[in-house]
Amino acid sequence: MTKTVNAAIVGTVVKDGKIVMTNQSLFGPWKADGRAAISLADMMAMSSGLEFNEEYGDVTDVTRMLYLEPDMAGFAGSK
């Protein structure tokens, strides 16, 4: 449901002309590396190219992020 809510919010902001889907350099810490080329459209389509294994089983990126890392956002952002 989170993806749906985010898409609705982003769609509203795009419709209002406050952002465009081709915006890049979305996050300050990403401006100094290759992630600066990731656009809002890439993020919304979940095709950013960021390496993240979302399989649920054994110790994958998602299980590590949810249960082993003290800073989930920091862990996901480091991928």
N, C-alpha and C positions, 0 to 999 in steps of 0.2 A: 504494500500500500504506500510505502514511503516514496517509491519511484513515481507512482501516479500523482501523489500530492506535489512532489517536486516539479514534475512536468507541467502540472496545472499552474503553479506559481510562476515558473519560468515563462510559460506561454503567455501569461497575463502581462508580465514585465516586457516581453518582446513586443507584444501587441501594442503596448503603451509607448513603444519606441525608446525605452530607457536602456536597453541593451540590444545587441544583435548576436545572432547565433555564431557568427564568425569571430567574435571577440576571443583574443588569445591573452597570454600572460595573466591568467585568472588569479593566481595566488602569488603573493610577494616572494616566498622562498623558492618558487619555481622559476623566477625570472632569470636566474643565472645559469640555467642548464637547459637541456633539450626539452624539458617539459613545458617550457614557455610557448612552444608551438602548438600545444594542445588547445583546441578551441572549445567553446561552450557546446557546440554541436557534437563534437567528439565525446564530451563527457555525457551529454544527454543520450547519445546513442550507445553508450558504454563501449566505445571503440577508441579509447584514448591511447591504447598501446601500452599502458602501464602493466607491468608484470604483477599479477595477483591471482593466485590459485584459489578459486572459490568452491572447490569440492569439499564436501563434508565427510570427513573420515580421517583416521589417523591424525597426524599433526601436519595439517596443511596451513596455508597462510590465514585462512579465515578462522580455523580453530585456534591457531596461535594468537591471532589478534583478539578474539573474543575471550579467551580464557587464560592466556599466559602473559600478555603484554600489559603493563600498567598504563600505557598511553596508546589507546587504539588508533586515534587519529594520527598520532606521530608515526606509528608503525605503518599504517596504510600510506601515509604521505611519503614514507621512505622507500616505497616500492617503485 
